[in-house]
Amino acid sequence: GWRMVDLSSEWNISFAGCGFRSIYYVGALSCILEQVPQLLHGAAMFGGASSGCLVAAALAVGIPIEQLCFSILNMAKEARKHTLGVFHPTFRMLQTVRHSLLEKLPQDAHLRASGRLCVSLTRLADGQNVLVSKFDTREELIQVLMCSCFFPIYCGFKPPSYHGVLYVDGALSNNMPLFEHRNTITMAPFSGESDICPREGTFNFFEVHYGNVSIQVNTGNVYRVCTSFLPPTLEKLAEICHNGYTDALRFLKERGEHSHFHPHSQQVFETFIFIAVCKVRPKYIASQEFLNLDLLSEKHVPRSLSLGKGWTTPPCRERGKERANAEEARLRKMLLSHKVTHSPPASIQEGQSGNKHYMS
């Protein structure tokens, strides 16, 4: 097992497949980028199975964390439009993934990914695990990622092929590629022995090892595994993302990797997630948890996502400034309207005479 990253030698990062819960990694990666960006930028390889390989691919080819976040939120939103969710005949999970990859992957993605990305596949014929880390074309890279994400029945009945061979979900044979390498940081949104994972306070019945991932069998994990296949609400996804951030921060603190923790960085991150959810669902009403944060003060405005003196915005957190500024102004106005509507100042409350025409 991995104990301390040796920055003088090569290290890898591996992401377990976990369906819609892959939003957990957005939170964890945001924390690492804020605290110890070198941990990501200097990694030799990124490994992943199923939804985890999409996260690994985003890191390997340089897709910003924000785009990854929006892709996951949008997919969940699309799935929730149908009463049967992912099982609805008009919802095509793999086509949605493919469309997202075609849109987001740079033209030289296969060159960037070769030697840097390790994707776990399961050969349909014999159930053997196959690891792929060389990609001749962009289309081949997309096909490998599609193979790793194909969960039988759940994604359909006709598995995709790679080099003429049929493959299914990589998580079925190896859910944590690169696990055997001593210097691999492992991440999973299930409590167990992964380096970054939830800590369970509940009683553990026993522990199972499935596809190189240690998963404790307890009520929390049973719920997590079951809900991985069902698209959660956007609020729930924001909560899972927040948990990823706090679990990664605990991991860094325990290993002494974070030397300068910036107290406002977590609020900045939570504001970023709030804005992401708002963008995906414009009519989203701010939950009480977000309203409790003083989002209207400058220090919490994620325009620059700056983390204090001497810190620069990590490359994965760049945004279109004009669009972002306009969006944040609109959201701040919306938040203010929401606060005033729900808890108007005493002077306004006293002046109310059964009407609420003071708010347009």
N, C-alpha and C positions, 0 to 999 in steps of 0.2 A: 504494500500500500504506500501511497505517496504521503510524505510527512512535511517536507519543506522544499519549496521550489529552489533549485540550484540555478541561479541566473547566469552562472559561468558555463553551464553546459546546456544542451538542448532540452526543451520541455514541450509537451503537447497539451492540448485541451480537448476533452471528449464530452459530447452531449448525448444523453440517453433520449431515445424516442419517447414521446409522451403526448402525442396528439395536440389538442388545442392548448394544453398546459405549457407549450413551448414559450408562451409569453413570459414564463418564469425566467427564462434566460435573458430576455430583454432587460429585466430588472437587475439580474446578477451582473450582466456585462456593463450596464450603465454605471454601477457601483465601481467595478474594476477600472473602467475608463476614467472615472473621476479621481480615484485614489491611487491606483498603481497601473497607469496605462501601458507601461512596458511589459506587464504580464501578458497582455493581449498582443501588442505590436511585435513583441519579440518571440512569440511562440513559433516553434518549428512547424508543427502540423495541427490541424483542427480535424477532429474525427466526429462522426455522428451516424446515427441510424434513424430511419423514419423521419419524423418531424425534426429530430435533432440534427440530421444531415443538412437540412435547409439553413439552420442557424450556422453550422460549421461552414457551409458554402458562402454565406453572406460575409463572414469574417475573412475567409480565404481570398475572396475576389474584391473585397473592399466596398460592399454595399453598406451604406450608413445604417446604424442601429435604428434610427427613426423610421426608415423605409421598412425594415424588418417588422417593427412594431405595428405599423399601419397595415402591412400585409396580413398579419395574424388577426388583428382586430376586424379587418374587412371580411376575411374568410369566415370568421365566427358570425359576423353580422349577416352575411349571405346565407349561411346554413340555418340561422335562426328565423329567416324569412318564411321557411316552410314548416308546416306542422310536424312533419316527420324528420326535420333537420337534415342530417347528412344522408338519411335513407330515402329521402323524397326523390322520386324518379327524375325530377327536373334539376336536381342539384348534382353536379358532376364534380366531385372532390378533386380528382386528378387533373381534369381540364382547368379547374380554377388555379391549381398549383402551377400547371404548365404555362398558363396565360401570365401569371405573376412572374415566373422565371424569364419568359421571353421579354417581358417588359423591363425587368430590373437588371438582368445580367448584362454586363458590358460585353462588347463584341469579342474581346480577347479573354473572356472569363475562363475558358479552358486552359489557356496558357498560365494565367494567374493561379488556377486551382491545381494544376499538375505538380505533384510533389509537395503540395501544401495542404491538400484536402484528402481525407481518407473516408470513403463511404462504405458502409456495411450493407451487403445484399444477401438474400437467402435464395439459393438455387432451388427452383420449384421441383426439379426432377428427384433430387436426393436430400433436400433440406440442408445442404452444406452451406457454410458461411463463406462468402467471397468478399474480399476487401479490394476496392478500386481506388487508385490514387493517380492514375495517368489518364488524361482525356485528350483525344486527338482533335476533336472539334467542339464547338459550343453546343451543337445539337447532341453530341454524345454525352456531354456533361449533363445536359437537361434530362436525357434518357436515363442515365444512371441514377440521378436524384429521384426521378419518377418511379423507378424500380424499387428503390429503398423505401418509398412512401406507400407502396401498394399493399394495403392490408386486405387479404381475400374477403370477399362478400361485402365488407364495409366500403371498399372502394370500387366494387364491381366484380365481375366474374372472369374477365379476360385480362390476365397479367401482361404487363409490358415486357418487351424483350430488349436485350443488350447484346450486340454481336450475335444475334440469332438465337440466344438462349433466354428462356423465360425465367424471370426472377420475381420474388415477392418481398414484402417488408423485411428490411435488414434486422429489425428488432427481434424477429422470431428466432434468429440464430445467434446474433451477437449485438446486444443493445448498447455496448460501450466499446467501440473500436479503439485501439491503442491502449486499452486497459492494462495489457501485459507489460507495457513499458513502465519502468519504475517512476520516471519523471513525468507522469501524466496527471493533470488536474481533471478530476471527474465531476460532472454536474448532473443532477437529476432532481426533478420536483417531487420525488417520493422520499420519505425518510428512510435512512439506511446508512451504509458506510461510504457513500460518495462524499468527496471533499466539500462540495457545496450542495446542500440539500436541507430540507426542513428538519428541525429538531422536534422530536415527538415527546410530549410530556405524558402521553397515555401509556397504558400497559401494553407491552408487546407480547402477542401470543407466541410467535416464533419468527424466524427470519428465513427468507428464501433467496436463493441466488438464481436469477433468471437472465440468461444472455449477458453474463459478466456484471450485472447490476444487482447489488444487495438491496433487497426491499424488505423492510420489516412488515410483518403481517399484523396490522392493528386497525382499529376502526377508521382512523384518519387516512391511512393508505388505501384501504378498501374503497373509500369514497373517492380518493384522488384517482385511482386507476379506472374506476367506473366512469367518472366524469371526464376522463381524458378523451373519450370517444364522442362525448356530447358537447355541442357548442355552448359554453357558459354565457351568462349575461355579460355585457360590457363592464358592469360594475364588478362582477366576480373576476373577470380577466385583469382588471386594474388591481384588485386585491392580490391575485396570484403574482402579478408583476412586482408589486410592493414587497411581497414575501421574498422574492428572488433577490431583491436589493438588500434587505436586512440580513438574509442568510449569507450573502457574499461578504457583507461588511463584517459579520461575526467571524467568518473564515479568515479574513485579512487581519483582524484584530488578534485572533488567537495565535496566528503565526507571525505576528509582529511585522507584517508586510506594509501596514499603513502607518506612516510616521507622522503625517500631517492631516488629520481628519478635519475637514471643513464643516462646521456645524450646520451651515445653511444648505449644503449640497443635497441633503435628503429632501428638504422642502422644494428645492429646485427640481429634483427628479420627480417628486409627486406632482408638481405643477405641470411638468412635461407630460406625464401620463394622463393627467386631467385634460389637458389640451388635446392630446391624441384621441381620447374618448370623445371629446366634444366635436372634433373634426369628423370622426366616423359617424357620430349621431348628433347632428346640430341641435336637435331639440332636447338633448340630454339636460336634465335638471341637476345641478350640483348637489352631491350628497352632503350630509351634515359633516362627515369627516373632512371633506375638502373645504367646506365653509369655515371650519374651525381654524384653518390655516389663514394667516393674514396674507392672502394672495395679492392684495392690492398694493402692498408695500414694494418698493423698488427691489429690495434684496431678494424677493422671491420671484421676480419676473424672469422667466427663462430665455429672454431674448438672446443674450450672449452665452447663457449657461456658463458664465465665468465663475470660477471657484476661488476667487480671492487673489491677492497680489501674487504675481509671478506665475499664475496658472493660466493656461490658454485653453480654448475650447478644443476638445479632442476632435480629430478629423471625422470620427464616426457620428459627431453630433452637429455637423454643419447644417444650416437651414437656409432656405431662400429668405433673406432678411426682410424684403418688402412684404412678402406674403405673411411671414411670421409676425411682423410688427402689426399689420392690419388685423390679423387673426387675434392677437393678444389684446389689442385695444377693444375689439368686439367682445371678447370673452370677459375682460375686466368690467366692461359696461354691463354685460349680462349678469356677472356675479354681483355687481353693485345693485342692479335692479332686483335680483333675487333676494339679497340681504335686506334691502329697504322694504320690499313687498312683505317679507316674512317677519321682519322685526324693525318696523319704522321707528325713528326717533320719537321720544316721549311727546315732543311738541306737536308732531304730526298726528300721533295717536290721539292726543287730546282734541286736536282740531277736526278729527274725523266725525262726520255726522251720518254714518251709515253708508257712505259712498267711498269708492277707491279711485276716483278720477284723477288723483294726483300722480298716478303712474300711467304712462301711456303704454 
